[in-house]
């Protein structure tokens, strides 16, 4: 598989794999950063969550747009591209939603609560 | 072993169509009798065996539930003392989760997935045979221990330090931990087989957007198994090491960490819920089409929901640990994910409702169970959102509210669809229809009995009744509801009894089923009921999501496979374009020998660490025998 074709496929599915990756990273940060947040004026957990939400949303957009430019030399390729685009964009929305809720929670709490 | 029935390298296209089935039957046959039962690698025989065994475990696990309800019907009942009661609720939970719920879903997939993707056998069929024997050995180990008063008594999640060397005397916790090894080994083997079957053995033309939803569900589930189960195997092995050789993984006094157990367990334990639920959701999406008489609404949304749920399932585990003292901000991240997972679940529910709304529903038993599932699972999902909230969970943690919640999710979300699936695919397995009248009776008894049994448990939980208590005092306000629950359980049990009677009776005397009794669109119905040993005389070629609806008269087929040896078509991952012809292994006794050797090693290792050293020798011998060339045509591949 050529590099450009691989990149196109990764882009079409970006909303799935990249948004999920961002969400997974933020889950881990959510276990690490409360200790920093507690001793700091900045809500680092909130900042990373909202930044992650923006990235996840962008990944969904990449999925949607990349599918437009993908070559569709057969019915099979078109079907797979449509699947990737829809699954990518919709799942990016769900991960964005989860990240936004995590950001809101990080604003409400200080990080010191046990 | 018989020689090949045709000359070497004979292709299916070279043989007359009328003669082809008998030639393939000879190549793919399982010997009759006891020997055949031991050596078979036919996914249908192993799948049926798996399903039957899992339902036996369901029945005996149900007997334990009935015993618990008898005990709790009255205050200060003395049917059991606390020790036996601890064993009973532990056995009930461990049995239902590890020996019934997960295996039965994989068992259905072992039977159906190769048929649904249009191939002749599952990938790694000998591993499939091995996985069944190992599963059976794990179940026999657990129940034999219980019969010998050595049954685990530490709850189905076996928290340390209760299960550790300090408080868990004897071998009870070890039995639990090693049963985990057996069942997870078996589950991992099946998961690998399913992933390879779905990725590489799909019929030509079955592109990603033409894969049946149940097959998608099993693909996601298999990845969940592969990623989640190692955590519990590490945990249970570490527990045995703590107990047997004095390591201190979970001992805080020596630098270990008791909470590590909870993290490892629930990193597996929460995805486990989706390992059970996602196959059920896939069954519903597949079964609903013939009964709504239209394609499932929102195929892409359903697939997305399965994948997103599978990923999010790994970010929920701490919601089982909200009272463990972790930082509240960290907890809130898990609350957010726990609530976010309701979105893909909701998408699926709305897709099913839209399918029924826009269809012309035929209210046969499978559809009744689907409707019962939707209603029950929504209630369970709503209480799930409630317990995802830290303040609420803190109040109801370890009460009957949680018991009610997870029974709504697991029975409503998995057992109801499974019962519908049994009615739906029964003709494919047996060639006979289940009785519709008995099916409808069992549905109503089960749905009424279930709700009358488990809904009041929410109230009991809110009234403060804790889980796992073997009795309670008469002055507590729980007696009336407990009596009502126990009486309601009689209705539920009657429903299940009727279901079992219907299944056994129909298998022998049921109306003979046509090949496609429901006019269903997926490939498993393109074969006879029950299917022949080779599944399809010619491999089907797929050009749509609903091949039997869109190519109703003549399903296109591919030719070119050898008939003198067991051969499959290997296709590309995304486009399902034919890539190679691959041999499929013949019957073999070696998976059974390997399973026996592994069983001896694992059970022995509960008592002595040297078992791992000496026990690995027969395992190695069995594996060498397994892979040694047998001089069959398949060796050439």
Boltz contact constraints between the chains, C-beta under 6 A:
constraints:
  - contact:
      token1: [A, 20]
      token2: [B, 311]
      max_distance: 6.0
  - contact:
      token1: [A, 27]
      token2: [B, 315]
      max_distance: 6.0
  - contact:
      token1: [A, 27]
      token2: [B, 333]
      max_distance: 6.0
  - contact:
      token1: [A, 30]
      token2: [B, 330]
      max_distance: 6.0
  - contact:
      token1: [A, 30]
      token2: [B, 333]
      max_distance: 6.0
  - contact:
      token1: [A, 31]
      token2: [B, 330]
      max_distance: 6.0
  - contact:
      token1: [A, 34]
      token2: [B, 327]
      max_distance: 6.0
  - contact:
      token1: [A, 34]
      token2: [B, 329]
      max_distance: 6.0
  - contact:
      token1: [A, 34]
      token2: [B, 330]
      max_distance: 6.0
  - contact:
      token1: [A, 76]
      token2: [B, 207]
      max_distance: 6.0
  - contact:
      token1: [A, 76]
      token2: [B, 575]
      max_distance: 6.0
  - contact:
      token1: [A, 79]
      token2: [B, 207]
      max_distance: 6.0
  - contact:
      token1: [A, 79]
      token2: [B, 209]
      max_distance: 6.0
  - contact:
      token1: [A, 80]
      token2: [B, 207]
      max_distance: 6.0
  - contact:
      token1: [A, 80]
      token2: [B, 208]
      max_distance: 6.0
  - contact:
      token1: [A, 80]
      token2: [B, 574]
      max_distance: 6.0
  - contact:
      token1: [A, 83]
      token2: [B, 208]
      max_distance: 6.0
  - contact:
      token1: [A, 83]
      token2: [B, 209]
      max_distance: 6.0
  - contact:
      token1: [A, 86]
      token2: [B, 300]
      max_distance: 6.0
  - contact:
      token1: [A, 87]
      token2: [B, 304]
      max_distance: 6.0
  - contact:
      token1: [A, 90]
      token2: [B, 304]
      max_distance: 6.0
  - contact:
      token1: [A, 91]
      token2: [B, 304]
      max_distance: 6.0
  - contact:
      token1: [A, 91]
      token2: [B, 308]
      max_distance: 6.0
  - contact:
      token1: [A, 94]
      token2: [B, 308]
      max_distance: 6.0
  - contact:
      token1: [A, 94]
      token2: [B, 343]
      max_distance: 6.0
  - contact:
      token1: [A, 97]
      token2: [B, 340]
      max_distance: 6.0
  - contact:
      token1: [A, 98]
      token2: [B, 336]
      max_distance: 6.0
  - contact:
      token1: [A, 98]
      token2: [B, 337]
      max_distance: 6.0
  - contact:
      token1: [A, 98]
      token2: [B, 340]
      max_distance: 6.0
  - contact:
      token1: [A, 101]
      token2: [B, 336]
      max_distance: 6.0
  - contact:
      token1: [A, 102]
      token2: [B, 333]
      max_distance: 6.0
  - contact:
      token1: [A, 102]
      token2: [B, 336]
      max_distance: 6.0
  - contact:
      token1: [A, 105]
      token2: [B, 332]
      max_distance: 6.0
  - contact:
      token1: [A, 105]
      token2: [B, 336]
      max_distance: 6.0
  - contact:
      token1: [A, 109]
      token2: [B, 328]
      max_distance: 6.0
  - contact:
      token1: [A, 109]
      token2: [B, 329]
      max_distance: 6.0
  - contact:
      token1: [A, 111]
      token2: [B, 329]
      max_distance: 6.0
  - contact:
      token1: [A, 113]
      token2: [B, 328]
      max_distance: 6.0
